[in-house]
Amino acid sequence: MAVRQRRHSKEELARRGQELYEAGIRQQVEAENEGKIVAIDIETGEFEVDETLMGATDRLFERQPDAQPWTLRIGHSAVYHFGARSLKKD
């Protein structure tokens, strides 16, 4: 497997990913996909939704081999969490 080169800082990746999600992707995916993962290419705005992180990012890379993916668990504030506290947005 080839190592993918990151072209943006973690902060820039998160900022751009969140902007794209809020600007229109959320409205397309949130109602029917709560708890699933969305992988967004921060450079093209293309995205994939899947039950797993690997599924969403693999499909995104199939469509956009040079993608710079940012991921989010739909309806939650993080992809993964530790402990008993829920990260579900109210």
C-alpha positions in Angstrom: 0.0 0.0 0.0 1.4 3.4 -1.0 1.9 6.0 1.7 -0.3 9.1 1.0 1.3 12.5 1.3 -0.5 15.0 3.5 -0.7 18.4 1.9 -2.4 20.3 4.7 -1.9 20.7 8.5 -4.3 18.8 10.8 -5.9 22.1 11.7 -6.4 23.1 8.1 -7.8 19.6 7.3 -10.3 19.9 10.1 -11.3 23.4 9.3 -11.9 22.7 5.6 -13.7 19.4 6.3 -16.1 21.0 8.9 -16.8 23.9 6.5 -17.7 21.5 3.7 -19.8 19.4 6.0 -21.8 22.4 7.3 -22.1 24.0 3.9 -24.1 21.3 2.3 -23.0 17.7 3.0 -24.8 17.6 6.4 -28.2 18.2 4.7 -27.5 15.4 2.3 -26.5 12.7 4.7 -27.6 13.4 8.3 -31.2 12.3 8.3 -30.7 8.7 7.1 -27.1 7.9 8.2 -26.8 8.7 11.9 -23.8 6.9 13.4 -22.2 6.2 10.0 -18.9 7.6 8.8 -18.6 10.3 6.2 -15.2 10.8 4.5 -14.9 14.1 2.7 -12.1 15.1 0.3 -11.3 18.6 1.5 -10.0 19.6 -2.0 -12.9 18.5 -4.2 -15.9 18.3 -1.7 -16.6 14.8 -2.9 -17.7 12.4 -0.1 -18.6 8.8 0.7 -20.7 7.4 3.6 -20.2 3.9 5.1 -20.6 2.0 8.3 -16.8 2.0 8.8 -14.0 4.4 8.5 -12.1 2.1 6.1 -15.1 1.6 3.9 -15.8 5.3 3.5 -12.2 6.3 2.9 -11.4 3.4 0.6 -14.4 4.3 -1.6 -13.4 7.9 -1.6 -9.8 6.9 -2.7 -11.3 4.8 -5.5 -13.0 7.8 -6.9 -10.4 10.4 -5.9 -6.9 8.7 -5.7 -5.3 12.0 -4.5 -8.0 12.8 -1.9 -7.2 14.6 1.3 -9.9 12.9 3.5 -11.5 14.3 6.6 -13.8 12.0 8.5 -16.8 12.4 10.9 -19.3 10.1 12.5 -22.6 11.6 11.4 -24.6 13.1 14.3 -21.6 12.9 16.7 -18.7 15.2 17.6 -16.0 12.6 17.0 -15.4 9.4 14.9 -14.4 7.4 18.0 -14.6 7.9 21.8 -13.4 6.3 24.9 -15.4 5.9 28.1 -19.0 5.8 28.9 -19.9 9.4 28.0 -21.8 9.7 24.7 -20.6 12.1 22.0 -23.9 12.3 20.3 -24.9 15.9 19.5 -28.2 16.9 21.1 
